[in-house]
Amino acid sequence: MQNFKIRASQLSKIMSNAKVKGELSAGCTTYLKDWYAEKMFGERDEIRSKYLDKGNWCENEAIEEVGNYLNIFGICKNNTFYENDYITGTPDVVESDFIIDTKCSWDGKTFLDTVTSEINKDYWYQLQSYMILTGLSKAKLAYVLLDTPSDVNFGIEVIYSNIPIENRICINDIDLDLELENLIKEKVLKCREWLINYDSLIKSNLTQKIQS
């Protein structure tokens, strides 16, 4: 069985607390079952939505807009895959002293919700992972409201570019949590132990059914 490492974008799924201290949460074990099935059968659930499609479609534009807003010359999408013994991930942008991750808001309401809300916990964990992987201690979570292409909106284009960019970008600065890396290591090791037991259960039950 392949050694388990957690993808940065999925870290929050294994870090939630269980009802019983020392055990893995129900959400964590559900994620691990999905991970096991993916490795065993080569299947991976493809999550599609117009919101995700817009993010993928507009990613490069969002990075460019953030670069212009922060006066970063020559900013570009990072394509380097990072990993250590416990985490894997590909940050959007890696600068010399900080990383940037961009999120494309679907519409004006969702953008304003991010401006007035606490930092999304899933994204916080994701950026913490990127900082650990890159050895950097500063990160920027950038929400950008861009025109919605007709390709991802049922043939209807929605325009926001007539609004000043400073009213369509929200950047959150995030510092590295120095205690989190050890907690991640502990959780990943528990996940590996759980997967070993799950693998044994699967193989044992399959063998029994074949013999019967």
N, C-alpha and C positions, 0 to 999 in steps of 0.2 A: 504494500500500500504506500502511496506517495506521502512523503512527510508533509504534514499540514503547516501552511503558513497563511496568515490572514491578509486579505487584500485591504489596502488602506481605506477604500470606500465602504468596506463592510465591517470595519472594526467595531463600530457601536453595537453590532448584533451579538458579539460575544462578550462585551464588557458589561452588559446589564446584570444587575444583582438578582440572584435566585431567592426564592422564598425561604429556602433552607441554607444557612450559612455553610460555605465550603462546596456547595454543589453548583452545577451550571444551570442557568435559567432555561425556561422552556423555549424562549426565543433563540437562545444559543444552540440548544440541541436540535431544533428544527433546522437552523442554518447548517449545522454539521451534517445532518442527514442529506440535505440538498447537495452539499459539497461532496459527500461520499458517492452519491448517485452520479454526479457529474463526472467524477474521476473513474468510476466503474464502467459507465455506459457511454461516456463522451457526450452526454447531454447537458445542456445549460439552458435554463429558462431565459427566453428572450423577452425582456420587459420593454414594451413599446407604448408610448403615449405621445400626444402632441407636445407636451411640455418637455419631455426628454429629446424629442426630435428637434425642437427649436434650439435646445442647448447644444446639440451636436452640430446642427447646421450653422449656428452663429458663433461657434467657439472661437475661431480665428479672429473674427471681427471684434468680439468682446475683449480678447487679449490686446488687440491693437488699440482699442479705445482706452483700456486701462493704462497701457503704456503711455499714450499721449497725455492722459490725465495726470499721471505721476511723473511726467517728463523723463521717461526711460527711453533712451535712444536705442533703436535696433531690437526692441523686445520681440521675442518669437516663441512659438509653441515648443515646449520641451518634448522630445521623443525618446529620452533615455529612460529605460526601465530600471528601477532601483529595487534592491532586496537585501535583507540581512537574514539572520537565522529564523526570524519570526514574522516579518512583515514584507509585503511587496506593494509596489505602487509606482505610478507615473505622474508626478506633479505637472500642472499646466505650464508653469514658468519657474525656472530656477535662476535666481540672480546670485550675485556674489555673497550677499549677506541676508537674503530672505527668499522665501518662495511665495508664489501667488497662485491662487486657485480661483477661477472665474465661474460664476453661476449666472445663467441668463434667465431673468424673470419673465414669466409668461405675459403678464400685462401690468398696467399701472397699479392695480389693486394689490397684486402679489408683491410687486416691488415695494410699495409703501408698507406692506405688512413686514417685510424684512427690515425696513428702516426703523420701525417702531418696536420690533421684537428682540428678545435675547438671541444670541448666536445659536443657530441650529446645532443641536448636540451631535448629530451625525456628521456634519461638516467640521465641527470642532475636532472630533476624533480623527477624521480624515486628514486634516492639516497637521495635527500632532504627529501622525504617522509619517507624513512627508518630511517634517522637520527632523524626526529621528533618523529617517533613511538618508537624508542629505547632510546631516550633521549641522544644520542651521538652527538657530534659536528664535527666529522671527518669521512670521507668516502674515499674509494679507488675504482675507476672504473678500472677494470683490463681486458684488451683485451689479449687473448691468441690464438696463432696459433698452432693448434694441427693436427695430422694426421686425414684425413677425412675417416671415416670408409666406407667400401664398402656397408654396409647396408643402408646408406643414400645417396649414390652417384651412383645409378644404377649399382651396382656390381663392381665399380672401386674404389680401395683404393688409396688415394693420401698421400704420405709420406712427413712430414716436420721434423720428429724427428731426422733426420741426421744433422739438423742445430742447433747450440748451442741455448739453451733455452733463453739466454739473448737477442738473436736476434728475439725472438718470443713472448715476453711479453712486453706490454706497460701499465704502471700504471699511472692513473691520480688521483691526490689528490684533493678532493673536501671538502670545508668547509661549514658548515651550514649557510644558509642565515637567519639571525635572524628575518627579516621582512616578510619572506615568509609564516610562519604559519598563521598569521592573514589574509593574502590575500587568502590563501586556505580556511579558515573558511568562509570568505565572499562569495567566489565563490561557495562553497558547499551549503551554505544557499540559494543563488540565484537559484542554480540547484534544490534544494528541492521545492522552490516556483514554478519554472517552471513546475516541475513534478506534483505538486498538480493541477495546471491549466490544464495540459495535461490529467491527470487522469479524471478530471471532464468533459473535452471535450469528451474523449473516452466514458465514461459511459453515458453521455447525448445523444450522437449520437447513441449508441447501443440501448438505451431505446426508442428513437424516431422511429427507424427502426422496433423494435419489435411491438410497438403500431400501426404502419402504416400497 
